[in-house]
Amino acid sequence: MGFLYPNRSEKYSKKIGIKHWIRVWILIIIIGLLTWYGRFYKPKPHLTRLNDFAVWVVPHKNGLSALVALPNDGNDSNDIKTGLRIWISPLDSLLAFEQRSAVRYRGKNILVVGDSLGERLKSDMFSTLDSNGNFYWLGPFGKELMGEDAFAELKFFDGKPQDYLFDLIYEGHKIRFFGSQTALDSATEEPLSVGVLMFNSENETEPPFKNSSRIQSLIWKGKSEKGADSSRIALNYSNAMALISFNKKRGLSAKRINLKDWSPEF
């Protein structure tokens, strides 16, 4: 704080004017610039092809949508890290989501799990592919696309594409995406690191698996209870988002974060 205070010695007591006020104005300008940067400045989007494992879960009009980004080390000569992106129950517009987040993955391949694919969504997906990239619908899930680090399995009930279970296993952790209430009711209880309800739950007041010790974290579009377990992550407002990530020290973790100015109509 000495930057703001004038020299109090008798020699300089009458000369505090201009130097002191220059210091004050410099500080005011710095504070103004930092405020502007934090509130109004929008940095240019940063596209990435080299990334670690991450799953982004965001609410939309029909429930939840999830983007899985498998790790990519930029080395096409091995099958360890492929950079495959998997969209589960995708939004109507992927670019609308990108414009409001820092998530701008690009790469060779993209795969979609869901029951519909509109023209706008197709256009958005093609724009995120490399020139020699490929688009896949409901598979395949072999190591040519998944690499050797991750394993995935897709199961339908009664042949309906909306009634699905999608399992993703990474570093020994199982993440399960439930496509509908039918899929949830049909699934047997088993150990899960994270379960994600991709649909609007029939009962929004109490999360499924509330007292289950066989599931570590649940992400759903329901209501948060007072005093509820923090591992039950409710994305119950439009700006809510969840991030599932992996760290060698912490292992797999799931947390709720904020997505600024998001519209769930997408």
C-alpha positions as a Markdown table, in Angstrom:
| # | Residue | x | y | z |
|---|---|---|---|---|
| 1 | Met | 0.0 | 0.0 | 0.0 |
| 2 | Gly | 3.0 | 2.3 | 0.2 |
| 3 | Phe | 2.5 | 2.9 | -3.5 |
| 4 | Leu | -0.5 | 5.2 | -2.6 |
| 5 | Tyr | 1.0 | 7.1 | 0.3 |
| 6 | Pro | 3.1 | 10.2 | -0.3 |
| 7 | Asn | 6.5 | 10.6 | 1.4 |
| 8 | Arg | 5.8 | 12.0 | 4.8 |
| 9 | Ser | 9.2 | 13.5 | 5.5 |
| 10 | Glu | 9.3 | 17.2 | 6.1 |
| 11 | Lys | 11.5 | 17.7 | 3.0 |
| 12 | Tyr | 8.8 | 16.3 | 0.7 |
| 13 | Ser | 5.7 | 17.3 | 2.6 |
| 14 | Lys | 4.9 | 20.1 | 0.2 |
| 15 | Lys | 5.8 | 18.2 | -2.9 |
| 16 | Ile | 3.3 | 15.4 | -2.8 |
| 17 | Gly | 1.0 | 16.7 | -5.5 |
| 18 | Ile | 1.9 | 15.4 | -9.0 |
| 19 | Lys | 3.8 | 12.2 | -8.2 |
| 20 | His | 1.2 | 11.0 | -5.7 |
| 21 | Trp | -1.7 | 11.6 | -8.1 |
| 22 | Ile | 0.2 | 9.9 | -11.0 |
| 23 | Arg | 0.5 | 6.8 | -8.8 |
| 24 | Val | -3.2 | 6.9 | -7.9 |
| 25 | Trp | -4.2 | 7.2 | -11.6 |
| 26 | Ile | -1.9 | 4.4 | -12.6 |
| 27 | Leu | -3.6 | 2.1 | -10.0 |
| 28 | Ile | -7.1 | 3.2 | -11.1 |
| 29 | Ile | -6.3 | 2.4 | -14.7 |
| 30 | Ile | -4.9 | -1.0 | -13.8 |
| 31 | Ile | -8.0 | -1.8 | -11.8 |
| 32 | Gly | -10.2 | -0.6 | -14.7 |
| 33 | Leu | -8.4 | -2.8 | -17.2 |
| 34 | Leu | -8.6 | -5.9 | -15.0 |
| 35 | Thr | -12.3 | -5.3 | -14.5 |
| 36 | Trp | -12.9 | -4.9 | -18.2 |
| 37 | Tyr | -10.9 | -8.0 | -19.0 |
| 38 | Gly | -12.7 | -10.1 | -16.4 |
| 39 | Arg | -16.3 | -9.0 | -17.4 |
| 40 | Phe | -16.2 | -8.1 | -21.1 |
| 41 | Tyr | -13.2 | -9.4 | -22.9 |
| 42 | Lys | -13.8 | -12.6 | -24.8 |
| 43 | Pro | -10.6 | -14.3 | -25.8 |
| 44 | Lys | -10.3 | -15.9 | -29.2 |
| 45 | Pro | -11.3 | -19.6 | -29.2 |
| 46 | His | -8.4 | -22.0 | -28.8 |
| 47 | Leu | -8.7 | -25.2 | -30.8 |
| 48 | Thr | -7.0 | -28.2 | -29.4 |
| 49 | Arg | -6.1 | -31.6 | -30.9 |
| 50 | Leu | -3.9 | -32.7 | -28.0 |
| 51 | Asn | -5.9 | -33.4 | -24.8 |
| 52 | Asp | -6.4 | -35.6 | -21.8 |
| 53 | Phe | -9.5 | -37.7 | -21.0 |
| 54 | Ala | -12.6 | -35.6 | -20.2 |
| 55 | Val | -16.3 | -35.9 | -20.2 |
| 56 | Trp | -18.4 | -32.8 | -20.4 |
| 57 | Val | -22.1 | -33.1 | -19.4 |
| 58 | Val | -24.5 | -30.2 | -20.2 |
| 59 | Pro | -28.3 | -29.9 | -19.8 |
| 60 | His | -30.6 | -29.3 | -22.8 |
| 61 | Lys | -34.3 | -29.4 | -23.6 |
| 62 | Asn | -34.5 | -33.2 | -23.6 |
| 63 | Gly | -32.3 | -34.0 | -20.6 |
| 64 | Leu | -28.6 | -34.1 | -20.8 |
| 65 | Ser | -25.9 | -34.3 | -23.5 |
| 66 | Ala | -22.4 | -35.5 | -23.0 |
| 67 | Leu | -19.2 | -35.0 | -24.9 |
| 68 | Val | -16.5 | -37.6 | -24.3 |
| 69 | Ala | -13.0 | -36.6 | -25.4 |
| 70 | Leu | -10.6 | -39.6 | -25.4 |
| 71 | Pro | -6.9 | -38.7 | -24.8 |
| 72 | Asn | -4.8 | -37.7 | -27.8 |
| 73 | Asp | -1.0 | -37.5 | -27.8 |
| 74 | Gly | -0.7 | -36.5 | -31.4 |
| 75 | Asn | 1.1 | -39.6 | -32.4 |
| 76 | Asp | -0.8 | -41.4 | -35.2 |
| 77 | Ser | 1.7 | -44.3 | -35.3 |
| 78 | Asn | 0.3 | -45.9 | -32.1 |
| 79 | Asp | -3.1 | -47.0 | -30.8 |
| 80 | Ile | -2.6 | -45.7 | -27.2 |
| 81 | Lys | -4.3 | -42.3 | -27.5 |
| 82 | Thr | -6.6 | -41.7 | -30.5 |
| 83 | Gly | -8.4 | -38.5 | -29.7 |
| 84 | Leu | -11.8 | -39.9 | -30.6 |
| 85 | Arg | -14.7 | -37.7 | -29.6 |
| 86 | Ile | -18.0 | -39.3 | -28.7 |
| 87 | Trp | -21.2 | -37.2 | -28.5 |
| 88 | Ile | -24.0 | -38.9 | -26.5 |
| 89 | Ser | -27.5 | -37.6 | -27.0 |
| 90 | Pro | -26.0 | -34.6 | -28.8 |
| 91 | Leu | -27.4 | -31.1 | -28.8 |
| 92 | Asp | -29.2 | -29.6 | -31.8 |
| 93 | Ser | -26.1 | -27.4 | -32.3 |
| 94 | Leu | -22.6 | -28.2 | -31.2 |
| 95 | Leu | -21.2 | -24.9 | -32.2 |
| 96 | Ala | -23.7 | -23.1 | -29.9 |
| 97 | Phe | -22.2 | -25.0 | -27.0 |
| 98 | Glu | -18.7 | -24.3 | -28.1 |
| 99 | Gln | -19.4 | -20.5 | -28.3 |
| 100 | Arg | -20.2 | -20.5 | -24.6 |
| 101 | Ser | -17.5 | -22.7 | -23.3 |
| 102 | Ala | -13.7 | -23.3 | -23.5 |
| 103 | Val | -14.3 | -26.7 | -25.1 |
| 104 | Arg | -13.2 | -26.7 | -28.7 |
| 105 | Tyr | -11.9 | -30.1 | -29.6 |
| 106 | Arg | -10.8 | -31.0 | -33.1 |
| 107 | Gly | -9.6 | -34.2 | -34.6 |
| 108 | Lys | -9.9 | -37.0 | -37.1 |
| 109 | Asn | -12.9 | -38.9 | -35.9 |
| 110 | Ile | -16.2 | -38.3 | -34.2 |
| 111 | Leu | -18.9 | -40.8 | -33.1 |
| 112 | Val | -22.5 | -40.2 | -32.1 |
| 113 | Val | -24.8 | -42.2 | -29.8 |
| 114 | Gly | -28.4 | -41.1 | -30.0 |
| 115 | Asp | -31.7 | -41.6 | -31.7 |
| 116 | Ser | -31.7 | -38.6 | -34.1 |
| 117 | Leu | -29.4 | -36.4 | -36.1 |
| 118 | Gly | -30.6 | -33.2 | -37.7 |
| 119 | Glu | -29.1 | -31.3 | -40.6 |
| 120 | Arg | -27.8 | -28.5 | -38.4 |
| 121 | Leu | -26.1 | -31.0 | -36.1 |
| 122 | Lys | -24.6 | -32.8 | -39.1 |
| 123 | Ser | -23.2 | -29.6 | -40.4 |
| 124 | Asp | -21.7 | -28.6 | -37.0 |
| 125 | Met | -20.1 | -32.0 | -36.6 |
| 126 | Phe | -18.5 | -32.0 | -40.0 |
| 127 | Ser | -17.1 | -28.6 | -39.3 |
| 128 | Thr | -15.2 | -30.0 | -36.3 |
| 129 | Leu | -13.5 | -32.8 | -38.3 |
| 130 | Asp | -10.1 | -32.7 | -39.9 |
| 131 | Ser | -10.1 | -32.8 | -43.7 |
| 132 | Asn | -9.5 | -36.6 | -43.7 |
| 133 | Gly | -11.8 | -37.2 | -40.7 |
| 134 | Asn | -14.7 | -39.6 | -40.4 |
| 135 | Phe | -18.2 | -39.5 | -38.8 |
| 136 | Tyr | -19.7 | -42.6 | -37.2 |
| 137 | Trp | -23.2 | -43.4 | -35.9 |
| 138 | Leu | -23.7 | -45.9 | -33.0 |
| 139 | Gly | -20.3 | -47.5 | -33.5 |
| 140 | Pro | -17.9 | -49.3 | -34.1 |
| 141 | Phe | -16.1 | -49.3 | -30.7 |
| 142 | Gly | -13.0 | -51.3 | -31.7 |
| 143 | Lys | -9.5 | -50.2 | -30.8 |
| 144 | Glu | -9.0 | -48.7 | -34.2 |
| 145 | Leu | -11.1 | -45.8 | -33.0 |
| 146 | Met | -11.0 | -46.2 | -29.2 |
| 147 | Gly | -7.4 | -46.9 | -28.9 |
| 148 | Glu | -6.1 | -49.3 | -26.3 |
| 149 | Asp | -6.7 | -47.0 | -23.3 |
| 150 | Ala | -10.5 | -47.1 | -23.4 |
| 151 | Phe | -13.3 | -49.7 | -23.9 |
| 152 | Ala | -16.9 | -49.0 | -24.7 |
| 153 | Glu | -20.1 | -51.0 | -25.1 |
| 154 | Leu | -23.5 | -49.9 | -26.3 |
| 155 | Lys | -26.7 | -51.9 | -25.5 |
| 156 | Phe | -30.3 | -51.3 | -26.7 |
| 157 | Phe | -33.5 | -52.5 | -25.1 |
| 158 | Asp | -36.4 | -53.6 | -27.4 |
| 159 | Gly | -34.5 | -52.3 | -30.4 |
| 160 | Lys | -35.2 | -48.6 | -29.6 |
| 161 | Pro | -32.3 | -46.3 | -30.0 |
| 162 | Gln | -33.4 | -44.0 | -27.2 |
| 163 | Asp | -33.5 | -46.9 | -24.7 |
| 164 | Tyr | -29.7 | -47.5 | -24.4 |
| 165 | Leu | -27.0 | -48.2 | -21.9 |
| 166 | Phe | -23.6 | -46.9 | -22.9 |
| 167 | Asp | -20.6 | -48.0 | -20.9 |
| 168 | Leu | -17.2 | -46.4 | -21.0 |
| 169 | Ile | -14.3 | -47.9 | -19.1 |
| 170 | Tyr | -11.1 | -45.9 | -18.7 |
| 171 | Glu | -8.2 | -46.7 | -16.4 |
| 172 | Gly | -10.4 | -49.3 | -14.6 |
| 173 | His | -13.2 | -46.8 | -14.0 |
| 174 | Lys | -16.7 | -47.5 | -15.4 |
| 175 | Ile | -18.9 | -44.6 | -16.5 |
| 176 | Arg | -22.5 | -45.6 | -17.5 |
| 177 | Phe | -24.9 | -43.4 | -19.5 |
| 178 | Phe | -28.6 | -44.3 | -19.1 |
| 179 | Gly | -30.6 | -43.2 | -22.2 |
| 180 | Ser | -34.0 | -43.6 | -20.7 |
| 181 | Gln | -36.1 | -44.7 | -17.8 |
| 182 | Thr | -36.6 | -48.0 | -19.5 |
| 183 | Ala | -32.8 | -48.5 | -19.7 |
| 184 | Leu | -32.4 | -47.5 | -16.0 |
| 185 | Asp | -35.1 | -50.0 | -14.9 |
| 186 | Ser | -33.6 | -52.7 | -17.0 |
| 187 | Ala | -30.1 | -52.4 | -15.7 |
| 188 | Thr | -28.8 | -54.5 | -12.9 |
| 189 | Glu | -27.1 | -52.8 | -10.0 |
| 190 | Glu | -23.3 | -53.1 | -10.3 |
| 191 | Pro | -20.3 | -51.0 | -9.2 |
| 192 | Leu | -20.0 | -47.8 | -11.2 |
| 193 | Ser | -17.6 | -44.9 | -10.9 |
| 194 | Val | -20.1 | -42.5 | -12.4 |
| 195 | Gly | -23.7 | -42.9 | -13.6 |
| 196 | Val | -25.2 | -40.3 | -15.9 |
| 197 | Leu | -29.0 | -40.0 | -16.5 |
| 198 | Met | -29.3 | -38.6 | -20.0 |
| 199 | Phe | -33.1 | -38.3 | -19.8 |
| 200 | Asn | -35.5 | -36.2 | -17.7 |
| 201 | Ser | -36.2 | -38.3 | -14.6 |
| 202 | Glu | -39.8 | -39.3 | -13.8 |
| 203 | Asn | -39.1 | -38.3 | -10.1 |
| 204 | Glu | -37.1 | -35.1 | -9.9 |
| 205 | Thr | -37.3 | -34.9 | -6.1 |
| 206 | Glu | -35.1 | -37.9 | -5.3 |
| 207 | Pro | -32.1 | -39.1 | -7.3 |
| 208 | Pro | -31.9 | -42.8 | -8.2 |
| 209 | Phe | -29.2 | -44.8 | -6.4 |
| 210 | Lys | -29.6 | -42.3 | -3.5 |
| 211 | Asn | -28.4 | -44.8 | -0.9 |
| 212 | Ser | -26.4 | -47.1 | -3.1 |
| 213 | Ser | -22.8 | -47.7 | -2.2 |
| 214 | Arg | -22.2 | -49.4 | -5.5 |
| 215 | Ile | -22.1 | -46.1 | -7.4 |
| 216 | Gln | -19.6 | -43.4 | -6.5 |
| 217 | Ser | -21.1 | -40.4 | -8.4 |
| 218 | Leu | -24.4 | -39.7 | -10.1 |
| 219 | Ile | -25.1 | -36.8 | -12.6 |
| 220 | Trp | -28.7 | -36.1 | -13.4 |
| 221 | Lys | -31.1 | -33.3 | -14.3 |
| 222 | Gly | -33.1 | -33.2 | -11.1 |
| 223 | Lys | -33.5 | -31.2 | -8.0 |
| 224 | Ser | -30.9 | -30.8 | -5.3 |
| 225 | Glu | -31.9 | -31.9 | -1.8 |
| 226 | Lys | -30.9 | -30.0 | 1.3 |
| 227 | Gly | -28.0 | -31.8 | 2.9 |
| 228 | Ala | -27.8 | -34.3 | -0.1 |
| 229 | Asp | -24.7 | -36.3 | -0.8 |
| 230 | Ser | -22.3 | -34.1 | -2.8 |
| 231 | Ser | -21.6 | -37.0 | -5.1 |
| 232 | Arg | -25.2 | -36.7 | -6.4 |
| 233 | Ile | -24.7 | -33.9 | -8.9 |
| 234 | Ala | -28.0 | -32.2 | -10.0 |
| 235 | Leu | -27.8 | -30.1 | -13.1 |
| 236 | Asn | -31.0 | -28.4 | -12.3 |
| 237 | Tyr | -30.4 | -24.9 | -13.8 |
| 238 | Ser | -29.5 | -23.8 | -17.3 |
| 239 | Asn | -25.9 | -22.7 | -16.5 |
| 240 | Ala | -24.9 | -25.9 | -14.8 |
| 241 | Met | -22.4 | -28.3 | -16.3 |
| 242 | Ala | -20.5 | -31.3 | -15.0 |
| 243 | Leu | -17.0 | -32.4 | -15.8 |
| 244 | Ile | -15.7 | -35.9 | -15.4 |
| 245 | Ser | -11.9 | -36.0 | -15.6 |
| 246 | Phe | -9.0 | -38.3 | -14.8 |
| 247 | Asn | -5.8 | -37.5 | -13.0 |
| 248 | Lys | -3.0 | -40.0 | -12.2 |
| 249 | Lys | -2.8 | -38.8 | -8.6 |
| 250 | Arg | -6.6 | -38.3 | -7.9 |
| 251 | Gly | -8.0 | -40.9 | -10.2 |
| 252 | Leu | -11.5 | -40.3 | -11.7 |
| 253 | Ser | -13.4 | -37.3 | -10.4 |
| 254 | Ala | -16.8 | -35.7 | -11.2 |
| 255 | Lys | -17.8 | -32.1 | -10.3 |
| 256 | Arg | -20.3 | -29.4 | -11.2 |
| 257 | Ile | -19.1 | -26.3 | -12.8 |
| 258 | Asn | -20.8 | -23.2 | -14.4 |
| 259 | Leu | -21.4 | -22.6 | -18.1 |
| 260 | Lys | -22.0 | -18.9 | -18.7 |
| 261 | Asp | -25.0 | -17.8 | -20.7 |
| 262 | Trp | -26.1 | -21.2 | -21.8 |
| 263 | Ser | -29.6 | -21.8 | -23.3 |
| 264 | Pro | -31.0 | -25.2 | -22.6 |
| 265 | Glu | -33.2 | -24.9 | -25.7 |
| 266 | Phe | -30.2 | -26.2 | -27.8 |
